[in-house]
Amino acid sequence: MASAIPSVHGHITSAEAPGARRDGSDTATVRVAQGEATGSPWLELSVVDFAPGRCADRPTDHRETVLFFVHGEGTLVAGGTEHPVEPQAGALIPAHSTWAVEHAGPADLRVLAVAAEPADGAADGAAAGASAVVRLADQEARAATGDRSFRVVVDPAVGCRSVTQFVGFVPPGRAPDHFHQYDEVIYVLAGRGVLHMDGGATPFGAGSTIHLPPRLVHCLENVGDDPLVVLGVFTPAGSPADAFYPDGTRAYYDPQ
């Protein structure tokens, strides 16, 4: 049995949090919802809303970037390759590359972008690999803690070196408190719940974002009648189902 869990702290940001910005004639409005300022040094989660037109090219620099298209349709241009995209699609943008979104409108298009620091230097200095687009509907559903399920979207199977991106489905109720060994950012796609962590209970709804550092004991409780749906991205890459109870015993293991 493991020793006592060290003190770590997470962070939750509401959908109405300020900080969105738009540069000049760019079609993209960007709000950094989780990042260094909120205690997440390895993963930066941005909520990006695109007006009609084509946005400015967005460099990834030394970080891999994974995208998730929440609503709206358009074309993703990544490393010179065009990919038609639709809601509930994920995408990998390699390090040392660029990406842009062309959107015909009329409604806005929302993308969740998570930039990841290289895992043990895996992506640092590496040449840009191939971009990839993955449809959530094409992915297999798998089981996790407390009757929860998930579908992996972007992970090492499509060439991602740093993270796993998944969509999780939480039924009504509360699962046992647990922790993970990975560092994770979350965006609430649908539903309402209560986040139990750091000795407190914080209500949240769609559009909220969460940072869960490694070994933080927590639980997402679904207080609604319908499934709570979340987009999660974590590093290092692995299975979203790998979890431990507060005493360090394994709560669930997914051998993939």
Short mmCIF file of the C-alpha atoms (twelve columns), coordinates in Angstrom:
data_MODEL
# 
_entry.id   MODEL 
# 
loop_
_atom_site.group_PDB 
_atom_site.id 
_atom_site.type_symbol 
_atom_site.label_atom_id 
_atom_site.label_alt_id 
_atom_site.label_comp_id 
_atom_site.label_asym_id 
_atom_site.label_seq_id 
_atom_site.Cartn_x 
_atom_site.Cartn_y 
_atom_site.Cartn_z 
_atom_site.pdbx_PDB_model_num 
ATOM 1   C CA . MET A 1   0.000   0.000  0.000   1 
ATOM 2   C CA . ALA A 2   1.291   3.463  -0.944  1 
ATOM 3   C CA . SER A 3   2.119   6.147  1.582   1 
ATOM 4   C CA . ALA A 4   -0.132  9.163  2.182   1 
ATOM 5   C CA . ILE A 5   -0.931  11.258 -0.888  1 
ATOM 6   C CA . PRO A 6   1.064   14.535 -0.998  1 
ATOM 7   C CA . SER A 7   -0.769  17.854 -0.923  1 
ATOM 8   C CA . VAL A 8   -1.617  19.034 -4.456  1 
ATOM 9   C CA . HIS A 9   -4.197  21.543 -5.650  1 
ATOM 10  C CA . GLY A 10  -6.420  21.689 -8.701  1 
ATOM 11  C CA . HIS A 11  -8.196  24.602 -10.335 1 
ATOM 12  C CA . ILE A 12  -11.656 25.157 -11.833 1 
ATOM 13  C CA . THR A 13  -12.655 28.030 -14.123 1 
ATOM 14  C CA . SER A 14  -16.256 28.889 -15.033 1 
ATOM 15  C CA . ALA A 15  -17.527 29.302 -18.579 1 
ATOM 16  C CA . GLU A 16  -18.019 33.017 -17.900 1 
ATOM 17  C CA . ALA A 17  -14.411 33.671 -16.868 1 
ATOM 18  C CA . PRO A 18  -12.934 36.791 -18.515 1 
ATOM 19  C CA . GLY A 19  -9.760  36.970 -20.572 1 
ATOM 20  C CA . ALA A 20  -10.849 36.347 -24.180 1 
ATOM 21  C CA . ARG A 21  -8.820  38.305 -26.735 1 
ATOM 22  C CA . ARG A 22  -8.813  38.857 -30.484 1 
ATOM 23  C CA . ASP A 23  -5.805  40.220 -32.368 1 
ATOM 24  C CA . GLY A 24  -6.404  42.704 -35.174 1 
ATOM 25  C CA . SER A 25  -8.214  41.212 -38.153 1 
ATOM 26  C CA . ASP A 26  -7.820  37.611 -36.989 1 
ATOM 27  C CA . THR A 27  -11.072 35.623 -37.017 1 
ATOM 28  C CA . ALA A 28  -10.129 33.790 -33.797 1 
ATOM 29  C CA . THR A 29  -11.091 34.883 -30.287 1 
ATOM 30  C CA . VAL A 30  -8.915  33.045 -27.757 1 
ATOM 31  C CA . ARG A 31  -9.364  32.497 -24.019 1 
ATOM 32  C CA . VAL A 32  -6.631  30.611 -22.168 1 
ATOM 33  C CA . ALA A 33  -8.745  28.742 -19.613 1 
ATOM 34  C CA . GLN A 34  -6.025  26.616 -17.996 1 
ATOM 35  C CA . GLY A 35  -2.273  27.150 -18.117 1 
ATOM 36  C CA . GLU A 36  0.672   28.422 -16.104 1 
ATOM 37  C CA . ALA A 37  -1.436  31.166 -14.509 1 
ATOM 38  C CA . THR A 38  -3.815  28.545 -13.068 1 
ATOM 39  C CA . GLY A 39  -1.102  26.105 -11.961 1 
ATOM 40  C CA . SER A 40  -0.946  23.951 -15.104 1 
ATOM 41  C CA . PRO A 41  2.641   24.253 -16.423 1 
ATOM 42  C CA . TRP A 42  2.548   21.271 -18.800 1 
ATOM 43  C CA . LEU A 43  -0.837  21.646 -20.480 1 
ATOM 44  C CA . GLU A 44  -2.389  24.873 -21.796 1 
ATOM 45  C CA . LEU A 45  -6.099  24.666 -22.599 1 
ATOM 46  C CA . SER A 46  -7.510  27.423 -24.813 1 
ATOM 47  C CA . VAL A 47  -11.123 27.947 -25.885 1 
ATOM 48  C CA . VAL A 48  -11.027 29.343 -29.436 1 
ATOM 49  C CA . ASP A 49  -14.095 30.773 -31.202 1 
ATOM 50  C CA . PHE A 50  -13.791 31.386 -34.958 1 
ATOM 51  C CA . ALA A 51  -15.863 33.904 -36.888 1 
ATOM 52  C CA . PRO A 52  -16.446 33.229 -40.611 1 
ATOM 53  C CA . GLY A 53  -13.318 33.417 -42.763 1 
ATOM 54  C CA . ARG A 54  -9.823  32.020 -42.415 1 
ATOM 55  C CA . CYS A 55  -7.850  32.722 -39.267 1 
ATOM 56  C CA . ALA A 56  -4.180  33.634 -39.081 1 
ATOM 57  C CA . ASP A 57  -1.725  30.739 -39.074 1 
ATOM 58  C CA . ARG A 58  -1.086  29.505 -35.549 1 
ATOM 59  C CA . PRO A 59  2.400   28.052 -34.862 1 
ATOM 60  C CA . THR A 60  2.829   25.142 -32.462 1 
ATOM 61  C CA . ASP A 61  6.534   25.894 -31.840 1 
ATOM 62  C CA . HIS A 62  8.068   23.080 -29.776 1 
ATOM 63  C CA . ARG A 63  4.720   21.855 -28.391 1 
ATOM 64  C CA . GLU A 64  2.305   19.323 -29.819 1 
ATOM 65  C CA . THR A 65  -1.265  20.625 -30.025 1 
ATOM 66  C CA . VAL A 66  -4.469  18.596 -29.965 1 
ATOM 67  C CA . LEU A 67  -7.768  20.127 -31.071 1 
ATOM 68  C CA . PHE A 68  -11.387 19.193 -30.443 1 
ATOM 69  C CA . PHE A 69  -14.199 20.701 -32.521 1 
ATOM 70  C CA . VAL A 70  -17.164 21.468 -30.243 1 
ATOM 71  C CA . HIS A 71  -19.596 23.010 -32.740 1 
ATOM 72  C CA . GLY A 72  -19.503 24.364 -36.259 1 
ATOM 73  C CA . GLU A 73  -18.013 22.941 -39.458 1 
ATOM 74  C CA . GLY A 74  -15.055 24.070 -41.513 1 
ATOM 75  C CA . THR A 75  -11.658 23.151 -42.877 1 
ATOM 76  C CA . LEU A 76  -8.559  22.574 -40.783 1 
ATOM 77  C CA . VAL A 77  -5.343  23.516 -42.585 1 
ATOM 78  C CA . ALA A 78  -2.422  21.797 -40.857 1 
ATOM 79  C CA . GLY A 79  1.092   21.767 -42.257 1 
ATOM 80  C CA . GLY A 80  -0.270  22.560 -45.719 1 
ATOM 81  C CA . THR A 81  -2.833  19.725 -45.654 1 
ATOM 82  C CA . GLU A 82  -6.582  20.460 -45.656 1 
ATOM 83  C CA . HIS A 83  -8.926  18.373 -43.485 1 
ATOM 84  C CA . PRO A 84  -12.732 18.826 -43.490 1 
ATOM 85  C CA . VAL A 85  -13.847 18.936 -39.842 1 
ATOM 86  C CA . GLU A 86  -17.155 18.596 -38.037 1 
ATOM 87  C CA . PRO A 87  -18.370 18.669 -34.425 1 
ATOM 88  C CA . GLN A 88  -16.938 15.952 -32.161 1 
ATOM 89  C CA . ALA A 89  -13.755 15.503 -34.167 1 
ATOM 90  C CA . GLY A 90  -10.267 15.597 -32.680 1 
ATOM 91  C CA . ALA A 91  -7.056  16.580 -34.432 1 
ATOM 92  C CA . LEU A 92  -3.319  16.268 -33.866 1 
ATOM 93  C CA . ILE A 93  -1.054  19.153 -34.882 1 
ATOM 94  C CA . PRO A 94  2.621   18.144 -34.581 1 
ATOM 95  C CA . ALA A 95  5.318   20.247 -32.972 1 
ATOM 96  C CA . HIS A 96  7.181   22.711 -35.211 1 
ATOM 97  C CA . SER A 97  4.151   23.111 -37.457 1 
ATOM 98  C CA . THR A 98  1.250   25.530 -38.058 1 
ATOM 99  C CA . TRP A 99  -2.512  25.237 -38.185 1 
ATOM 100 C CA . ALA A 100 -5.436  27.401 -39.228 1 
ATOM 101 C CA . VAL A 101 -9.214  27.103 -39.528 1 
ATOM 102 C CA . GLU A 102 -11.270 28.219 -42.502 1 
ATOM 103 C CA . HIS A 103 -14.916 28.665 -41.573 1 
ATOM 104 C CA . ALA A 104 -17.725 29.494 -44.003 1 
ATOM 105 C CA . GLY A 105 -20.202 30.457 -41.263 1 
ATOM 106 C CA . PRO A 106 -22.739 31.720 -40.576 1 
ATOM 107 C CA . ALA A 107 -22.577 30.563 -36.924 1 
ATOM 108 C CA . ASP A 108 -19.370 30.622 -34.909 1 
ATOM 109 C CA . LEU A 109 -17.122 27.582 -34.741 1 
ATOM 110 C CA . ARG A 110 -15.620 26.562 -31.377 1 
ATOM 111 C CA . VAL A 111 -12.403 24.600 -30.961 1 
ATOM 112 C CA . LEU A 112 -10.656 23.437 -27.799 1 
ATOM 113 C CA . ALA A 113 -6.880  23.601 -28.237 1 
ATOM 114 C CA . VAL A 114 -4.485  21.964 -25.777 1 
ATOM 115 C CA . ALA A 115 -0.773  22.624 -26.229 1 
ATOM 116 C CA . ALA A 116 1.478   20.143 -24.438 1 
ATOM 117 C CA . GLU A 117 5.057   20.480 -23.331 1 
ATOM 118 C CA . PRO A 118 7.152   17.631 -24.760 1 
ATOM 119 C CA . ALA A 119 7.138   14.488 -22.627 1 
ATOM 120 C CA . ASP A 120 10.775  13.899 -21.616 1 
ATOM 121 C CA . GLY A 121 11.861  15.889 -24.659 1 
ATOM 122 C CA . ALA A 122 10.029  13.547 -27.024 1 
ATOM 123 C CA . ALA A 123 8.798   16.307 -29.310 1 
ATOM 124 C CA . ASP A 124 11.478  18.899 -28.592 1 
ATOM 125 C CA . GLY A 125 13.635  19.471 -31.646 1 
ATOM 126 C CA . ALA A 126 11.821  16.786 -33.640 1 
ATOM 127 C CA . ALA A 127 10.776  17.427 -37.204 1 
ATOM 128 C CA . ALA A 128 7.073   17.990 -37.734 1 
ATOM 129 C CA . GLY A 129 5.201   14.743 -38.293 1 
ATOM 130 C CA . ALA A 130 1.840   14.284 -39.979 1 
ATOM 131 C CA . SER A 131 -1.353  15.931 -38.811 1 
ATOM 132 C CA . ALA A 132 -4.354  13.678 -38.198 1 
ATOM 133 C CA . VAL A 133 -8.122  14.064 -37.731 1 
ATOM 134 C CA . VAL A 134 -10.154 11.485 -35.778 1 
ATOM 135 C CA . ARG A 135 -13.967 11.305 -35.499 1 
ATOM 136 C CA . LEU A 136 -15.276 10.557 -32.003 1 
ATOM 137 C CA . ALA A 137 -18.100 8.437  -33.447 1 
ATOM 138 C CA . ASP A 138 -15.553 6.048  -34.988 1 
ATOM 139 C CA . GLN A 139 -13.886 5.249  -31.646 1 
ATOM 140 C CA . GLU A 140 -14.671 2.287  -29.393 1 
ATOM 141 C CA . ALA A 141 -16.366 2.916  -26.029 1 
ATOM 142 C CA . ARG A 142 -14.450 1.527  -23.035 1 
ATOM 143 C CA . ALA A 143 -15.226 1.203  -19.329 1 
ATOM 144 C CA . ALA A 144 -13.753 3.207  -16.435 1 
ATOM 145 C CA . THR A 145 -14.298 3.776  -12.707 1 
ATOM 146 C CA . GLY A 146 -17.849 3.796  -11.310 1 
ATOM 147 C CA . ASP A 147 -19.846 2.746  -14.412 1 
ATOM 148 C CA . ARG A 148 -18.226 5.537  -16.396 1 
ATOM 149 C CA . SER A 149 -17.115 5.139  -19.990 1 
ATOM 150 C CA . PHE A 150 -14.859 6.943  -22.427 1 
ATOM 151 C CA . ARG A 151 -13.748 7.068  -26.045 1 
ATOM 152 C CA . VAL A 152 -10.131 7.887  -26.874 1 
ATOM 153 C CA . VAL A 153 -9.806  10.358 -29.759 1 
ATOM 154 C CA . VAL A 154 -6.150  11.397 -30.220 1 
ATOM 155 C CA . ASP A 155 -3.324  9.372  -28.667 1 
ATOM 156 C CA . PRO A 156 -0.022  7.698  -29.662 1 
ATOM 157 C CA . ALA A 157 -1.922  5.413  -32.052 1 
ATOM 158 C CA . VAL A 158 -2.250  8.369  -34.457 1 
ATOM 159 C CA . GLY A 159 1.252   9.709  -33.803 1 
ATOM 160 C CA . CYS A 160 0.762   11.892 -30.719 1 
ATOM 161 C CA . ARG A 161 3.845   11.755 -28.474 1 
ATOM 162 C CA . SER A 162 2.812   13.796 -25.446 1 
ATOM 163 C CA . VAL A 163 -0.874  13.321 -24.537 1 
ATOM 164 C CA . THR A 164 -4.060  11.296 -24.712 1 
ATOM 165 C CA . GLN A 165 -7.266  13.119 -25.681 1 
ATOM 166 C CA . PHE A 166 -10.592 11.479 -24.807 1 
ATOM 167 C CA . VAL A 167 -14.279 12.143 -24.252 1 
ATOM 168 C CA . GLY A 168 -15.665 10.786 -20.971 1 
ATOM 169 C CA . PHE A 169 -19.281 9.991  -20.088 1 
ATOM 170 C CA . VAL A 170 -20.288 10.213 -16.414 1 
ATOM 171 C CA . PRO A 171 -23.710 8.794  -15.395 1 
ATOM 172 C CA . PRO A 172 -25.821 10.509 -12.718 1 
ATOM 173 C CA . GLY A 173 -24.398 10.046 -9.228  1 
ATOM 174 C CA . ARG A 174 -20.993 10.074 -7.579  1 
ATOM 175 C CA . ALA A 175 -18.172 7.585  -8.016  1 
ATOM 176 C CA . PRO A 176 -15.642 6.941  -5.214  1 
ATOM 177 C CA . ASP A 177 -12.885 9.506  -4.678  1 
ATOM 178 C CA . HIS A 178 -9.754  8.601  -6.645  1 
ATOM 179 C CA . PHE A 179 -6.614  10.014 -8.244  1 
ATOM 180 C CA . HIS A 180 -4.530  9.530  -11.386 1 
ATOM 181 C CA . GLN A 181 -0.795  9.557  -11.966 1 
ATOM 182 C CA . TYR A 182 -1.137  11.866 -14.966 1 
ATOM 183 C CA . ASP A 183 -1.620  15.645 -15.295 1 
ATOM 184 C CA . GLU A 184 -5.015  16.508 -16.828 1 
ATOM 185 C CA . VAL A 185 -7.098  19.389 -18.151 1 
ATOM 186 C CA . ILE A 186 -10.853 19.016 -18.678 1 
ATOM 187 C CA . TYR A 187 -13.544 20.936 -20.570 1 
ATOM 188 C CA . VAL A 188 -17.192 20.225 -19.706 1 
ATOM 189 C CA . LEU A 189 -19.046 19.618 -22.963 1 
ATOM 190 C CA . ALA A 190 -22.512 18.940 -21.520 1 
ATOM 191 C CA . GLY A 191 -24.311 18.464 -18.210 1 
ATOM 192 C CA . ARG A 192 -23.850 19.821 -14.721 1 
ATOM 193 C CA . GLY A 193 -22.015 18.524 -11.713 1 
ATOM 194 C CA . VAL A 194 -20.013 19.146 -8.574  1 
ATOM 195 C CA . LEU A 195 -16.232 18.884 -8.412  1 
ATOM 196 C CA . HIS A 196 -15.020 17.403 -5.133  1 
ATOM 197 C CA . MET A 197 -11.359 18.253 -4.455  1 
ATOM 198 C CA . ASP A 198 -9.146  20.046 -1.964  1 
ATOM 199 C CA . GLY A 199 -11.769 19.462 0.757   1 
ATOM 200 C CA . GLY A 200 -14.395 21.502 -1.092  1 
ATOM 201 C CA . ALA A 201 -17.315 20.996 -3.481  1 
ATOM 202 C CA . THR A 202 -17.654 23.360 -6.445  1 
ATOM 203 C CA . PRO A 203 -20.684 23.315 -8.789  1 
ATOM 204 C CA . PHE A 204 -19.971 23.528 -12.518 1 
ATOM 205 C CA . GLY A 205 -21.757 23.415 -15.850 1 
ATOM 206 C CA . ALA A 206 -21.062 23.214 -19.564 1 
ATOM 207 C CA . GLY A 207 -18.111 25.363 -20.604 1 
ATOM 208 C CA . SER A 208 -16.289 25.064 -17.283 1 
ATOM 209 C CA . THR A 209 -12.650 23.937 -17.331 1 
ATOM 210 C CA . ILE A 210 -10.671 22.012 -14.720 1 
ATOM 211 C CA . HIS A 211 -7.004  21.272 -14.042 1 
ATOM 212 C CA . LEU A 212 -6.234  18.103 -12.080 1 
ATOM 213 C CA . PRO A 213 -2.555  17.685 -11.188 1 
ATOM 214 C CA . PRO A 214 -1.090  14.203 -10.684 1 
ATOM 215 C CA . ARG A 215 -2.186  12.422 -7.488  1 
ATOM 216 C CA . LEU A 216 -4.916  14.930 -6.631  1 
ATOM 217 C CA . VAL A 217 -7.767  13.059 -4.909  1 
ATOM 218 C CA . HIS A 218 -10.990 14.163 -6.587  1 
ATOM 219 C CA . CYS A 219 -14.374 13.156 -7.966  1 
ATOM 220 C CA . LEU A 220 -16.658 14.590 -10.638 1 
ATOM 221 C CA . GLU A 221 -20.229 14.098 -9.395  1 
ATOM 222 C CA . ASN A 222 -23.038 14.256 -11.935 1 
ATOM 223 C CA . VAL A 223 -25.966 16.038 -10.264 1 
ATOM 224 C CA . GLY A 224 -28.166 16.075 -13.369 1 
ATOM 225 C CA . ASP A 225 -30.469 13.516 -14.951 1 
ATOM 226 C CA . ASP A 226 -28.470 13.090 -18.155 1 
ATOM 227 C CA . PRO A 227 -24.862 11.960 -18.683 1 
ATOM 228 C CA . LEU A 228 -22.140 14.461 -17.884 1 
ATOM 229 C CA . VAL A 229 -19.860 14.688 -20.934 1 
ATOM 230 C CA . VAL A 230 -16.279 15.947 -20.640 1 
ATOM 231 C CA . LEU A 231 -13.303 16.392 -22.935 1 
ATOM 232 C CA . GLY A 232 -10.080 15.399 -21.183 1 
ATOM 233 C CA . VAL A 233 -6.442  15.709 -22.220 1 
ATOM 234 C CA . PHE A 234 -3.650  14.321 -20.064 1 
ATOM 235 C CA . THR A 235 0.101   13.760 -20.045 1 
ATOM 236 C CA . PRO A 236 1.943   11.440 -20.171 1 
ATOM 237 C CA . ALA A 237 -0.217  9.513  -22.624 1 
ATOM 238 C CA . GLY A 238 -1.949  6.369  -21.413 1 
ATOM 239 C CA . SER A 239 -5.407  5.114  -20.495 1 
ATOM 240 C CA . PRO A 240 -7.991  7.500  -18.969 1 
ATOM 241 C CA . ALA A 241 -9.227  4.596  -16.841 1 
ATOM 242 C CA . ASP A 242 -6.057  4.074  -14.799 1 
ATOM 243 C CA . ALA A 243 -7.055  5.273  -11.331 1 
ATOM 244 C CA . PHE A 244 -6.210  4.787  -7.646  1 
ATOM 245 C CA . TYR A 245 -8.155  5.104  -4.404  1 
ATOM 246 C CA . PRO A 246 -6.922  7.650  -1.810  1 
ATOM 247 C CA . ASP A 247 -5.024  4.925  0.084   1 
ATOM 248 C CA . GLY A 248 -3.000  4.167  -3.051  1 
ATOM 249 C CA . THR A 249 -4.692  0.884  -4.008  1 
ATOM 250 C CA . ARG A 250 -5.681  0.546  -7.645  1 
ATOM 251 C CA . ALA A 251 -9.293  1.522  -8.353  1 
ATOM 252 C CA . TYR A 252 -9.311  0.575  -12.032 1 
ATOM 253 C CA . TYR A 253 -6.784  -0.565 -14.587 1 
ATOM 254 C CA . ASP A 254 -7.272  -0.546 -18.344 1 
ATOM 255 C CA . PRO A 255 -4.673  -2.673 -20.137 1 
ATOM 256 C CA . GLN A 256 -5.831  -1.137 -23.462 1 
# 
